[in-house]
Each structure stands twice: as C-alpha cells, then as structure tokens.
C-alpha cells in the first residue's frame, strides 16, 4: 500500500472525540477485568496462539487478534465502525512514527526533542511474548479459529495490517480505573523492552506520544500539555546518566499535576486538591497567575472539592496543597470550630454582607466559602465571622470536627461524632446509571458536602459507606440510581444488621424508577438544583416499605434449556422483591429489550429511543400473541386458597405488586376508591369457606399501601390492554389482595422481578413477607 492509499484509508477510518467518548463509556460500563488479566486469560485458554504471526517484526498484532482482544476485554458488542476507526488510528500513528520525514531520521528527531541519549531497539514478537510472560503470563498474536485457519477479521481489502501491541495495551491501561501510581508502573514495564529496569529516549518518547494522543482525544489542549511532559522527561533524569529508572519515572509522574489529572488523579491526602480537566462556559481566571483561561476545548484544571482553578502550566506540585480539610485529629484544639475556606473569584452572585453584585468579567473578584457557600466582596470579608456555620446544608453535612482520627496524618479508622442537631447524609452514587449522570452528580455532591460522606458504588458497592456510618445512631441515606441500585442497597443493609434501619431517599437515575415515583421523588433526575433536593430530604417523611422473599422450586419436569435463543438470563437475578413480580407478555417485552440493549448498547442512548424499542417489541408481541390464554398454564394460590383465573377471563400477563407504580409510572391497580384503612373488606385469611373469593365490589374499594403487609394480584388481558394501562386509559384486572402468593407454572415462561427479566422453566414460586425497610417520602408532589 503506497503513501496515497494509506492517507486515504486514514481519512476514512479515524477516531473522532465522539468515538473516543464511546470507547471510554464502554470501558467504564462493561470492563470487569484490567487489560493485563484479559491477556492472561486468553493466553492460558489457548485462544491466542503464536501461529500465523510476523515473528521477524516488532511486537505487533493483526486486526483479527486485536478484535478478539477487544471483544474479550469489553464484555459487550462493540460497534464495528468504532473497532475499525480505533485500529486505523493505531495503524496510522505507528507507521508515521517509524517513517523518516524530510530526510531526517527518527533518531535525529528524538535527540532534538529531549536531551536523553536515544537507544532505539527493535523487539521481536517472540521477545515481547517472553517478557510479558514474566510480567503477566501473556501471549499475544492473531486469533486462530478452531479448525486451525485464521479467523476472518480482515481490515479493508488486506489481511496484513499490524498495530503495535505496546501502544494498544498502553492506551487501554491508561483509560482503566486505577491509581496513577499503578498506571505509571505498568506503562513503564510495558515499554522497558530489554527488562533492565530503565527507559531510554525512544521508549520515553513513545510514552509521551501515547499520553498526548490520549489527552487530545479527551479534548485537552495538548499544545500546553506536551511541553509539560517533555520538561518532566528532562527533569526526571536526576543523575544525568541518559536513562530513567522506575523510581525516577514514578517520582516525576506523581509530581506532575496535569499528568496526574490525565491518569485519573486520586489522592487520599487531606488538604490536597483533586483536579479534573474542564471546559468553562463563561470567562474563567487562573487562581495562581490570575490570567484568563482560553481555548476552544478544555481550558484548565479545576478542583472538584473547592473549585480552585489553574492553567495546565500553572499546575505545579505546590499547587496541590491548600484544599479543604475534611477531618481533624483526636488531639486537635479546634475540634469544635470550623473556619471558612475561602476561594477567590470565578462566580457570579450577590454579596451576603452588602447585597451588591459580584462579577468576574474583567478578572478575579470576590470570595466564596466552600463549606457554607457564602459569597462576599474582598472588602466585606473582614466583617464576616471567623466561624463557618455550614450554611443551608448544615443538617446533612459531615462536619470536619465530627470526623476524628487517632493519627493526625492518616485518614484511616476515622470515627464519626455527629454534632447536636445534625443528621448526616450518606450519599451512594451509581455512576453507571442515568446515561453517565452519576459521574456529574458525584462531583457536585463532593463539592456541596464533605467528600468523605460521598461514595461511588462502583468501588466496593454499598458496603464501604455503610460500614463507615454503622456506628452513627441517626443518619439518612441518599441512593442515586435506579430501582436495581436501591434493591442492592437494601440487601446490603440486611447483611450489615443495623439495629435501627436508616431511612433511604432516592435520586432516580435509572429507566423505570417506579419506587422513586411511588415515594414522590419523580421519574428521573432532570438537572434540578441539588441544593433544593437536599432541602426536600431534610423535610421528608419516613414510611415503612414491605419487602418480599421469593422461593423458587423446580418442578420434576422442569429444567434449564440452554438451547433456547432467548435463554440468556436463566439465572434468577434476585430472590428479593421490593416493587413487583410479573409473568407473561410484559416480561417477554422486557427480556427482548434487555437482550437487545446488552448486544447493542449504542442503540439505547436516550429515553425516547428506549420507548421506541419498547413500542417495537410490544407491537411484535401483539401480532404474535405468544402468551394467549396464560391462565390455562398457571395456577395461583393466595393465602393458600386457590384463585380462580380460568373462568370467564383471558389473560396474557399476571403481576404481583407491592407498590403503586409499574412499567415506568403506570398505575396497574388503579388509585380510585377510599383509603384501605378506612374500608372494612373481606380477605382470604378471614374466609371460613376456602372456595369463596373476594367480590368485585370489595376489590374496587381497596387501595394499595406499600407498608400494609399485603400484595395485590393483577391481570392483563393483552398487549393492547397493557398499552392502555401505560397511557392511563385503563387499569389492570384486579384479582386479589393477600399476604402470601404461590404460583405454579406448567411450561416455560419469561418472568421479571423489579424490572430484571429472565426465562424460567416450570416451577413453583412462593412469595412471602420478609421484612420492612425505612424509606423517605418527598414532602411535595412527585416531580415527574
């Protein structure tokens, strides 16, 4: 392929910032193992072999091996155009870097870019394999199919394009979650070709190239970053021997603030800034040099804890210090006094002292306290009390003097001592919920509250946060996620064995959010002011919610059928029910939706598109009528009394409900009628004759209550009936209200529990009361 052909191929297939964001989202949401562990697994299984490799070239991998590796690493279907564009980016950059330009050799270019002596070396695939076997037990090569032929994953019109394994592994490792120190060490070992514990000029330049490309795809201003990285390379060779050791590499990397931000800066040191690269929509000034931050992309670094902002070139090591103090030592003399933490400028507000406006159009002006959010003019600041009262969010705040540590230099084993009148809020956030809304909420809550009371559920689940607050007598929990996240939290609370169950509020980030709707928190977070939501939580009402346990027993003729096309979720997702359980047509639609989303996540990028998919699957079920006459293949007992569902009705779905919302806000039972506690009705447990059933007029007078120890059994006649319920035109067929439900199925059916679907063989399902949890109900009308 000549130069023109390669240029045309690069133009057609190259990653855009949008592609790179998709790649990062896929890694964040679907990667359960680091790249080195994936390589180990593929090697030990024999999937990656050494046959058909180019053994005389530097360590490279073909498109077939690359595609296999990516599919194993990202555990879902990856769009083909994204795979091709990424491969072409690596292919083009590797070819361009190794090529001579304008009569200048690569060695000459490297020598002019930094003063370390270049030591170019070519590592063959065999040598690279042996070295990685020592590091990670890894073998890299193109994939071979089971019959011995190379898998047909050709790129373009040829099968011979190869990309650098080092560059691929380096890029993916930098995008993974993990500490900057671990990432720096892994990248060092990958590029230490001869294994002598040192990096030379060529190896260092490759690393800088990779990090620059990564920053460019993250929409950083690389014109500022690259000189910073090159200065770092020059300064890290402390003994001037022309080589860089691992300790020199790590010391330099961990003291270069922009590089730390690029690697996912994480520091546990109290009083240290945590910077992220950010694009500012309004004029913003550097808090160090006081000059304007400018650029079309991300212009500067901003601390997520206190909003201290700097240019990349101004972000030196000493800038890390000066952030908030989140806890105090046991022997601190000022444990009961917290002073303001003022940050200068970059906001528009009114002065809390003189009520005049504060603007930052021409430069930094005014001060804002990070704790109480009070804003004042510089001239008004001396008149403000030295003690901070933590402002409007005081009741939720885990105040620094409420956290103490026996060791003043260590944040381990912190003890919580809440102040009088304070009910601290534990915030648990599922960053994968709500189309990446969770990651933005994480940063906002870390700014509004004490960062130590905000936990990411992606790092150990609810356990770390619950253990941290377990000894606190009076605290609340805010769960940011969908119904599945809430169920996960409640299960972990059961395991923790709280003597007094803390009440849980919900900030809905999922798809259905039925429990959040029922409790008045709305159907989804719509970028409302989080301060207002925290005020609602302060005034919320504690209610008790029933939770139910499912015992599922396979019948003698029932067995899992692995050959079924839809049988991708035979493992029961959960045996605890908080919201509802259903069997039939609605579960079939949910299962089709779930399977399609797992295969093609890029097709489910918005709620509007999700509704269109539901409409398509619902239309298909309407035409097929797969579950017509469901009642003929199912038996139901309510409080051990058989329920007659055969006579006089045709059903395609049966739902067992604990709350009043299902299918993303539909009222299946119907809310008309008087309050349950005001009505005298007959229930199965009160019947003397087991053959009797509730009369229609009795059920018509019953309303749901999520804490009454009762379940509602409802039927749907068809998909059309289901659509009418979702539109609010109809309600379901009320069948019964009881305290225990037993279901026996005669054939395989799709089922779902709290929105999680699966295929179930013939079985007996017994639903019993398990316990009650404390939930927080919004004091105002539901937000959506």
VEXNUTOR-98294 format. One line per field, with one value per residue (C-alpha): x, y, z. Coordinates in Angstrom, 1 decimal. Layout:
N
px	[X;...]
py	[Y;...]
pz	[Z;...]
This chain:
784
px	[0.0;1.6;1.5;-1.6;-3.6;-2.6;-3.6;-7.0;-7.5;-6.6;-9.0;-11.9;-11.2;-10.0;-11.4;-13.3;-13.7;-17.2;-15.8;-13.3;-16.1;-18.0;-14.8;-14.4;-18.1;-17.8;-14.6;-16.3;-19.5;-18.6;-15.0;-14.8;-11.1;-7.9;-6.3;-3.4;-5.8;-7.7;-4.4;-3.5;-6.9;-6.7;-3.2;-3.9;-7.0;-5.0;-7.3;-4.4;-1.7;1.7;1.0;0.5;2.4;5.0;7.9;10.6;8.9;8.5;5.8;2.5;-1.0;-3.2;-6.8;-8.1;-6.2;-7.0;-10.7;-10.7;-8.8;-11.3;-14.3;-13.0;-11.9;-15.1;-17.8;-20.5;-20.9;-18.7;-19.8;-17.8;-17.0;-15.6;-13.3;-12.1;-11.5;-9.6;-7.4;-6.7;-5.7;-3.1;-2.0;-1.5;0.3;2.7;3.5;4.0;6.2;8.6;8.9;11.6;10.4;12.3;15.5;15.6;15.9;13.8;16.9;17.7;14.1;14.2;17.5;16.3;13.1;14.8;18.5;18.4;20.6;18.4;18.7;16.5;15.9;13.6;11.9;10.6;7.2;8.9;11.0;7.9;6.0;8.7;8.9;5.1;5.1;7.3;5.1;1.6;1.9;0.7;1.0;-0.1;-0.8;-3.7;-6.6;-6.9;-10.2;-11.0;-10.2;-6.7;-7.4;-7.0;-10.3;-11.7;-11.5;-9.9;-9.4;-10.1;-9.0;-5.9;-5.1;-1.6;-2.1;-0.5;-0.5;1.8;0.8;2.6;0.6;-2.7;-2.0;-0.7;-3.7;-6.3;-4.4;-4.4;-8.2;-8.9;-9.8;-6.9;-4.4;-1.9;1.0;-0.2;-0.7;2.7;4.4;2.5;3.3;7.0;7.2;5.4;8.0;11.0;11.8;15.1;13.8;16.9;14.8;15.5;13.8;15.8;14.9;12.9;10.8;10.1;9.1;6.6;5.0;4.7;3.2;0.6;-0.3;-0.6;-2.9;-5.0;-5.2;-6.1;-9.0;-10.1;-10.3;-7.4;-5.2;-2.1;-0.2;0.2;0.5;3.2;5.9;5.0;5.5;8.8;10.1;9.1;11.3;14.2;14.0;13.4;16.9;18.2;21.6;22.2;23.1;20.9;18.5;15.4;14.7;11.3;11.7;12.7;9.8;7.2;8.5;8.4;4.9;3.4;4.6;3.4;-0.2;-1.5;-0.3;-2.0;-5.3;-4.9;-4.4;-7.4;-5.9;-6.8;-5.3;-6.2;-4.1;-6.3;-5.9;-4.9;-6.7;-8.2;-8.1;-10.0;-9.6;-12.7;-14.3;-15.6;-18.7;-18.0;-14.9;-12.7;-9.4;-6.4;-6.3;-2.5;-1.4;-4.8;-4.8;-7.7;-8.1;-8.8;-9.3;-11.9;-11.6;-10.9;-9.0;-7.8;-7.7;-10.4;-10.5;-13.8;-13.6;-13.2;-13.3;-9.7;-8.8;-5.4;-3.8;-2.0;1.3;0.5;-0.3;2.9;3.4;2.9;-0.5;-1.8;-1.8;-4.4;-7.7;-10.3;-9.6;-12.2;-11.4;-9.4;-7.0;-8.2;-6.0;-6.9;-7.5;-10.1;-12.3;-15.5;-14.7;-14.6;-13.3;-14.4;-12.4;-12.4;-11.7;-11.3;-13.4;-14.9;-18.5;-21.4;-23.5;-24.5;-22.5;-24.1;-22.9;-23.8;-26.1;-24.3;-23.5;-20.1;-18.9;-15.7;-15.8;-12.5;-10.7;-10.9;-13.2;-15.0;-14.6;-16.8;-16.7;-16.5;-18.4;-21.3;-21.4;-21.4;-20.1;-18.6;-16.6;-12.9;-13.6;-16.5;-14.7;-13.2;-16.7;-17.7;-17.5;-14.4;-16.5;-18.4;-21.9;-22.0;-25.0;-28.3;-26.9;-25.7;-28.1;-26.7;-23.1;-20.5;-18.6;-14.7;-14.7;-17.2;-14.6;-11.5;-8.5;-6.1;-3.3;-3.4;-1.6;-3.8;-7.4;-7.8;-10.1;-11.9;-14.6;-17.8;-19.2;-22.1;-22.8;-26.0;-29.0;-27.1;-28.4;-25.5;-26.4;-24.6;-24.6;-24.3;-24.0;-24.2;-22.1;-23.3;-26.9;-28.7;-26.5;-23.4;-25.4;-23.9;-20.4;-21.6;-23.6;-20.6;-18.6;-21.4;-22.1;-18.4;-18.4;-21.7;-20.9;-17.9;-16.2;-15.9;-19.6;-20.0;-19.3;-19.1;-21.0;-18.6;-15.8;-16.9;-20.7;-22.7;-20.5;-17.7;-20.2;-22.5;-19.6;-18.3;-21.6;-22.6;-21.9;-23.8;-27.2;-29.0;-28.2;-30.0;-29.0;-29.4;-29.3;-28.6;-29.5;-32.4;-34.6;-32.0;-29.5;-32.0;-32.6;-28.8;-28.5;-31.4;-29.9;-26.5;-28.3;-29.9;-26.4;-25.0;-27.6;-28.4;-30.2;-32.2;-32.6;-31.6;-34.2;-33.4;-34.2;-33.9;-32.5;-33.8;-31.2;-32.5;-35.0;-38.3;-37.7;-41.0;-40.1;-38.9;-42.2;-44.2;-42.2;-42.6;-39.0;-40.1;-39.4;-35.9;-33.3;-33.8;-30.9;-32.7;-30.8;-29.3;-29.5;-33.3;-33.4;-31.3;-33.7;-36.6;-34.7;-34.4;-38.2;-39.1;-41.4;-40.3;-42.5;-42.2;-42.0;-42.6;-40.0;-40.8;-38.8;-39.2;-38.7;-38.4;-38.5;-38.1;-40.9;-40.0;-40.3;-38.7;-35.1;-33.0;-32.9;-29.6;-30.6;-33.3;-32.5;-33.9;-32.4;-29.7;-30.7;-31.8;-30.0;-32.6;-31.5;-32.8;-34.9;-36.0;-38.9;-39.4;-41.6;-43.3;-43.1;-44.7;-45.1;-46.2;-46.2;-44.7;-41.8;-41.2;-41.0;-38.7;-36.5;-36.2;-35.4;-32.7;-31.1;-31.0;-29.5;-26.8;-25.9;-26.2;-25.8;-25.2;-28.8;-30.2;-28.7;-31.9;-35.2;-37.0;-35.2;-35.8;-39.6;-39.4;-37.8;-40.5;-43.1;-41.5;-41.3;-44.8;-46.1;-44.4;-45.9;-49.3;-49.1;-47.7;-50.0;-47.4;-49.0;-52.7;-54.7;-51.9;-54.4;-54.5;-50.8;-50.6;-52.1;-52.2;-52.9;-53.5;-53.1;-53.1;-56.5;-56.8;-57.6;-60.0;-58.4;-59.8;-63.5;-64.6;-61.3;-58.4;-55.0;-51.6;-49.9;-50.2;-48.4;-47.9;-47.4;-46.1;-46.1;-48.5;-46.2;-45.1;-43.8;-42.2;-45.1;-48.2;-50.9;-51.9;-54.1;-55.8;-55.9;-59.6;-61.5;-61.2;-58.1;-57.5;-57.5;-60.9;-62.6;-63.9;-63.2;-63.1;-59.7;-58.8;-57.4;-60.8;-62.9;-64.3;-65.0;-61.8;-63.8;-65.1;-63.3;-63.5;-66.3;-65.6;-67.2;-64.9;-61.7;-62.9;-62.8;-59.2;-56.1;-52.5;-50.2;-46.5;-46.3;-49.5;-48.1;-50.3;-49.7;-52.0;-52.6;-53.5;-54.1;-53.7;-55.7;-53.4;-50.7;-53.3;-54.6;-51.0;-50.7;-54.0;-52.7;-49.4;-51.4;-53.7;-56.8;-57.4;-56.3;-55.5;-58.0;-58.0;-57.8;-56.9;-55.2;-53.3;-50.3;-48.8;-48.8;-48.0;-47.6;-47.1;-46.3;-46.8;-44.4;-41.5;-42.4;-40.5;-40.6;-39.3;-38.7;-38.3;-37.6;-35.0;-36.2;-35.3;-36.6;-37.9;-38.7;-41.8;-41.5;-43.3;-42.8;-43.8;-43.8;-43.7;-43.2;-39.5;-39.2;-39.8;-37.3;-37.5;-37.9;-38.1;-41.1;-40.9;-42.9;-44.1;-45.9;-43.8;-41.5;-42.3]
py	[0.0;3.3;6.6;7.9;4.8;4.9;8.6;7.9;4.9;7.1;9.8;7.3;5.5;7.6;8.1;11.3;12.7;11.2;7.7;8.1;9.0;5.9;3.8;5.3;4.7;1.1;0.6;2.2;0.2;-3.2;-4.0;-6.2;-7.1;-5.0;-5.5;-7.5;-10.0;-10.4;-11.2;-13.8;-15.5;-15.5;-16.9;-19.7;-20.7;-21.1;-18.7;-16.5;-18.6;-17.9;-19.4;-17.0;-14.2;-12.0;-13.3;-11.0;-7.7;-5.7;-6.8;-6.3;-7.7;-8.1;-6.9;-10.4;-10.7;-7.1;-7.6;-10.8;-9.0;-6.0;-8.3;-10.2;-7.0;-5.1;-7.6;-6.5;-6.0;-3.2;-1.2;-2.3;1.2;2.0;-1.0;-0.2;3.5;2.7;0.1;2.6;5.3;2.9;1.7;5.2;6.6;3.6;3.8;7.6;7.5;4.9;6.7;9.3;12.8;15.4;13.4;13.4;10.1;9.1;9.0;12.6;13.8;12.1;13.6;17.1;16.7;15.9;15.6;12.0;9.8;7.7;4.0;2.6;-1.1;-3.5;-6.1;-9.1;-10.6;-13.6;-11.4;-9.3;-12.5;-13.8;-10.5;-10.3;-13.9;-12.8;-9.8;-11.0;-14.6;-13.2;-14.4;-12.1;-13.0;-13.1;-15.4;-18.8;-20.5;-23.9;-25.6;-24.1;-21.3;-17.7;-16.1;-13.9;-10.5;-8.7;-4.9;-3.1;-5.2;-6.7;-9.0;-7.8;-4.5;-4.7;-2.4;-2.1;-4.2;-1.8;1.2;-0.7;-2.1;1.3;3.2;0.8;0.7;4.5;4.6;2.0;2.8;2.6;4.7;6.9;5.1;1.6;3.0;4.6;1.4;-0.8;1.6;1.6;-2.2;-2.4;-0.1;-1.5;-3.7;-5.2;-5.6;-3.8;-1.5;1.6;3.6;5.2;8.1;6.2;4.4;7.7;9.4;6.6;7.0;10.8;10.2;7.9;10.3;13.2;11.2;10.2;13.9;15.0;12.5;13.7;17.2;18.6;21.4;19.3;22.4;23.1;19.5;18.3;20.8;20.0;16.3;16.9;19.1;16.3;13.8;16.2;16.8;13.1;12.0;13.3;11.6;12.6;9.1;9.2;6.6;6.8;4.2;3.2;5.2;8.3;7.8;7.4;10.3;12.6;11.4;11.7;15.3;16.5;17.7;17.7;14.1;13.1;14.6;12.8;9.5;9.9;11.8;10.3;11.4;10.4;13.2;15.6;19.2;18.3;19.4;16.8;18.3;17.4;19.0;21.1;23.3;26.6;28.2;31.6;33.7;32.0;33.1;31.2;31.3;31.3;33.6;35.5;35.4;34.3;30.7;30.5;27.8;26.1;22.8;22.1;25.1;24.3;22.3;22.7;21.1;19.2;19.8;23.6;24.9;26.2;26.6;26.8;26.7;23.4;25.2;26.7;23.3;22.7;20.5;23.2;24.0;20.6;21.9;24.4;22.4;21.8;19.8;17.0;15.7;16.6;14.7;13.4;15.9;18.9;22.1;23.5;20.5;22.4;25.4;25.3;28.4;29.4;28.1;31.0;30.5;33.6;34.5;32.7;33.1;35.5;36.2;38.8;39.7;38.2;41.3;44.3;42.6;44.1;42.0;40.3;39.8;38.3;39.7;41.5;39.4;37.5;39.2;38.2;35.2;32.2;29.8;26.2;25.0;27.4;28.7;32.3;34.9;38.2;41.1;41.1;44.3;42.8;39.6;41.1;41.8;38.1;35.9;33.7;30.7;28.9;27.7;25.4;27.3;25.8;22.2;22.1;19.3;17.0;17.9;15.6;18.4;18.1;18.4;15.5;13.2;12.4;10.2;8.9;9.7;13.3;12.3;9.3;9.2;5.5;4.4;7.7;7.9;9.9;12.1;14.0;17.4;18.1;18.7;17.2;14.1;13.4;12.2;9.2;9.6;6.5;7.0;4.5;6.3;3.9;4.9;7.5;7.9;9.0;11.4;9.7;10.9;14.5;14.1;12.6;15.8;18.1;16.2;16.1;19.9;20.6;18.2;16.6;14.4;11.7;11.2;10.6;7.1;5.5;2.2;1.1;0.8;-1.9;-1.4;-0.1;-1.9;0.7;3.6;1.5;0.3;3.9;5.1;1.9;3.3;6.5;6.4;8.9;9.3;9.2;7.6;9.1;6.4;7.9;5.2;3.1;0.6;-2.1;0.1;0.7;-3.1;-3.7;-1.2;-2.7;-6.2;-4.9;-3.2;-6.6;-8.1;-5.4;-6.0;-2.4;-2.3;0.7;0.7;4.2;5.7;5.9;8.6;8.1;10.4;8.5;7.9;4.6;3.9;2.9;4.4;3.0;3.1;6.7;7.7;5.9;7.8;11.2;11.6;11.6;9.5;10.8;13.4;16.4;18.6;20.2;22.1;19.6;22.0;22.1;18.2;18.1;20.6;18.2;15.3;17.4;17.7;14.3;11.8;8.3;5.5;1.7;-0.4;-4.2;-6.4;-9.9;-13.1;-15.5;-19.2;-20.8;-24.6;-26.5;-28.9;-32.5;-31.9;-28.5;-28.0;-25.2;-25.4;-23.9;-24.3;-21.6;-18.5;-16.2;-18.1;-15.6;-14.9;-18.2;-17.3;-15.7;-12.1;-11.8;-13.5;-10.3;-8.2;-4.6;-3.4;-6.1;-9.6;-10.4;-13.3;-13.3;-10.7;-7.8;-9.9;-11.1;-7.5;-6.6;-9.6;-8.7;-5.1;-6.3;-8.7;-6.1;-3.5;-5.9;-6.6;-3.1;-0.5;2.3;2.0;2.9;6.3;8.1;7.6;8.5;5.8;3.3;4.0;3.3;0.0;-0.9;0.1;-2.2;-5.2;-4.6;-4.5;-7.8;-9.4;-8.1;-9.7;-13.0;-13.4;-15.8;-15.9;-16.0;-18.0;-17.7;-18.8;-22.3;-22.9;-21.4;-22.0;-19.3;-19.7;-16.6;-17.2;-20.9;-20.6;-21.4;-18.3;-19.0;-17.3;-19.8;-19.0;-16.1;-14.3;-14.4;-13.3;-12.7;-11.3;-11.6;-9.1;-9.3;-5.8;-4.2;-0.6;1.5;2.1;-0.3;0.0;3.4;5.1;3.1;2.6;-1.0;-1.5;1.9;4.6;5.2;4.3;5.1;4.6;1.0;1.6;3.3;0.3;-2.9;-5.7;-9.4;-11.0;-14.7;-15.1;-14.1;-16.6;-19.6;-21.3;-21.7;-21.8;-18.2;-15.3;-11.6;-9.9;-7.3;-4.5;-5.4;-5.2;-2.0;-0.2;-1.3;0.9;0.0;0.7;-0.2;-0.9;-2.9;-6.4;-7.1;-7.9;-7.0;-9.6;-8.0;-9.5;-8.0;-9.4;-8.5;-6.2;-3.7;-3.7;-3.2;-0.2;1.3;0.9;2.7;5.5;5.9;4.9;1.6;-0.2;-3.9;-6.6;-6.7;-10.4;-10.4;-8.9;-11.2;-11.8;-14.8;-15.9;-19.3;-19.7;-23.0;-22.9;-25.8;-24.5;-22.2;-18.5;-15.2;-13.5;-10.3;-9.1;-5.4;-4.9;-7.7;-10.3;-14.0;-17.2;-19.7;-23.4;-24.9;-24.2;-23.3;-19.8;-18.8;-15.1;-14.4;-11.3;-10.8;-7.6;-3.8;-1.0;2.6;4.9;8.6;10.1;13.5;16.2;17.7;16.4;14.0;15.8;13.6]
pz	[0.0;-1.0;0.7;-1.1;-0.3;3.4;3.6;2.1;4.4;7.4;6.3;6.0;9.3;12.2;15.7;16.5;20.0;19.9;19.1;21.9;24.4;23.3;23.9;27.4;28.2;27.1;29.3;32.3;32.0;30.6;31.6;34.7;34.3;33.6;30.2;31.6;33.2;30.0;28.2;30.8;30.4;26.6;26.8;29.3;27.4;24.2;22.3;21.3;19.6;18.0;14.6;11.7;13.4;11.9;14.0;12.5;13.1;16.3;18.7;16.7;16.5;13.4;13.1;13.9;17.2;18.1;17.5;19.7;22.4;22.4;22.4;25.4;27.2;26.7;27.6;25.1;21.4;20.1;17.0;14.0;12.9;16.3;16.2;12.7;13.4;16.5;14.7;11.9;14.4;15.9;12.5;11.1;14.1;14.3;10.6;10.7;13.7;12.3;9.0;8.0;7.1;5.2;5.2;9.0;10.8;13.7;16.0;15.0;15.7;19.1;20.0;19.2;21.2;24.5;25.6;26.7;24.5;22.2;22.3;19.5;19.7;17.8;20.0;18.1;18.9;20.4;22.7;23.7;24.4;26.7;28.6;29.0;30.2;33.0;33.8;33.2;31.7;28.4;24.8;22.0;18.4;15.9;16.7;15.1;14.7;16.0;12.6;12.5;10.0;10.9;11.8;9.1;10.7;7.8;7.7;4.5;1.5;3.1;6.0;6.7;8.6;12.1;15.0;18.0;20.9;23.3;22.1;22.3;25.8;27.0;25.8;27.3;30.6;30.9;30.3;33.0;36.6;39.0;40.8;38.9;40.6;39.3;35.8;35.7;36.8;34.3;31.4;32.5;32.4;29.1;27.4;29.2;26.2;27.5;31.0;32.5;34.7;32.7;29.9;27.1;24.8;22.3;24.9;26.7;23.5;22.7;26.1;25.7;22.3;23.8;26.6;24.2;21.9;24.9;26.1;22.6;22.4;25.8;24.3;26.2;24.9;24.0;23.0;26.7;27.9;25.6;26.7;30.3;29.7;27.8;30.7;33.0;31.0;31.1;34.8;35.8;34.8;38.2;37.9;34.2;33.1;29.9;31.4;33.6;36.4;37.6;40.8;38.8;36.4;39.2;41.3;38.2;37.2;40.7;41.0;37.6;38.3;34.7;34.2;37.5;36.3;32.9;34.7;36.9;39.8;43.1;46.4;49.9;51.4;53.3;52.2;48.6;45.5;43.2;39.7;36.6;33.1;32.4;29.7;31.1;29.5;31.0;31.4;34.0;35.5;36.9;40.7;40.6;37.8;37.6;33.8;31.7;30.7;27.0;24.3;22.3;24.2;27.8;29.0;32.5;35.7;38.4;41.8;42.3;46.1;46.2;42.6;42.7;39.0;37.3;33.8;32.9;33.0;36.4;38.0;39.8;42.8;45.4;43.9;45.1;48.7;50.0;49.6;52.3;55.5;55.8;59.3;62.4;64.7;68.1;69.9;67.8;69.9;67.5;67.0;67.7;65.5;61.7;59.9;56.4;53.5;51.0;47.3;45.1;42.2;39.1;40.2;39.8;42.8;45.4;48.5;51.6;53.6;51.4;48.9;45.9;42.9;42.4;38.8;37.4;33.8;33.9;36.5;39.8;42.2;45.4;47.8;48.2;51.2;50.1;53.2;53.7;50.0;51.4;48.8;49.8;48.3;49.2;51.1;53.0;54.1;57.3;58.6;58.3;61.4;61.5;62.3;59.5;60.2;57.1;55.6;54.5;54.3;57.8;58.9;56.2;56.5;58.0;59.5;59.7;63.5;63.6;62.0;64.1;63.6;66.2;63.8;62.5;59.3;58.4;57.3;58.2;61.0;61.1;63.8;63.3;66.1;64.7;66.2;68.0;65.7;62.7;60.9;58.4;54.9;53.4;49.6;47.5;43.7;40.9;38.3;35.6;36.0;34.0;30.9;32.9;35.1;38.1;37.4;37.3;40.5;42.2;41.6;42.7;45.9;46.7;46.4;48.3;51.2;52.8;50.2;52.8;53.0;49.2;47.9;44.5;44.3;41.6;44.2;46.5;46.4;49.3;51.9;52.5;53.0;55.3;57.4;57.7;59.1;61.0;64.5;63.8;65.6;63.5;59.8;56.4;53.1;49.6;46.9;43.5;40.9;39.6;41.3;41.0;42.8;45.6;45.9;46.0;48.9;50.9;50.6;51.9;54.8;55.7;55.7;57.9;60.6;61.6;65.0;63.6;59.8;58.5;56.1;52.4;49.9;46.2;43.5;40.4;37.7;36.1;33.4;35.1;38.6;39.9;43.5;43.3;41.6;44.3;47.1;45.3;44.1;40.4;37.4;36.7;37.6;35.3;36.3;39.2;41.8;44.1;47.0;46.6;46.6;49.8;51.4;50.4;52.1;55.2;55.4;54.1;55.8;57.0;55.7;56.1;52.9;52.8;51.2;50.0;49.5;46.6;47.0;43.5;43.3;40.0;39.3;38.4;34.7;34.8;33.7;32.2;28.5;27.3;23.6;23.7;21.8;24.4;27.3;28.0;31.5;33.1;36.3;38.6;39.0;42.6;45.2;47.0;45.7;46.5;43.7;41.6;40.1;36.8;34.4;30.7;27.9;29.8;31.0;27.4;26.2;29.0;28.2;24.5;25.4;27.9;25.4;22.7;25.0;26.1;22.5;21.1;23.9;21.4;20.2;23.7;24.2;25.3;27.0;23.7;21.8;24.6;24.3;20.6;21.2;23.8;21.2;18.6;20.9;22.1;18.6;17.8;20.8;19.9;16.5;17.8;20.9;22.4;25.8;24.9;27.5;30.0;32.7;31.3;32.1;35.5;39.0;41.7;45.4;47.5;51.3;50.5;48.8;45.0;42.9;40.0;37.0;34.4;34.4;32.4;31.6;29.1;30.4;28.9;32.0;35.8;38.1;41.8;43.1;46.3;45.2;43.1;40.1;37.4;33.8;34.4;36.1;35.2;37.9;37.2;40.3;40.0;42.7;42.9;46.0;49.7;51.8;52.7;56.4;56.2;54.5;56.0;53.5;53.5;52.8;52.2;55.7;57.1;55.0;56.6;53.3;51.2;48.0;48.4;46.6;47.0;45.2;42.6;44.6;47.6;45.5;43.8;47.2;48.0;47.5;47.7;50.6;50.4;54.1;54.9;54.6;51.6;47.9;45.0;42.2;38.9;35.4;31.9;29.0;26.1;24.8;23.8;27.4;28.6;26.2;27.5;31.1;30.2;28.6;31.6;29.8;31.6;34.7;35.2;36.2;40.0;41.1;44.7;47.7;50.1;52.3;50.5;46.9;45.4;41.6;39.8;36.1;33.6;30.9;30.4;30.8;30.8;34.2;35.8;39.3;39.8;36.1;35.8;33.3;32.8;31.3;33.8;33.3;35.0;38.7;42.0;43.2;46.8;47.7;51.5;53.6;54.5;56.5;56.3;55.4;56.2;53.2;52.9;51.1;49.4;51.3;48.0;44.9;42.7;40.3;37.3]
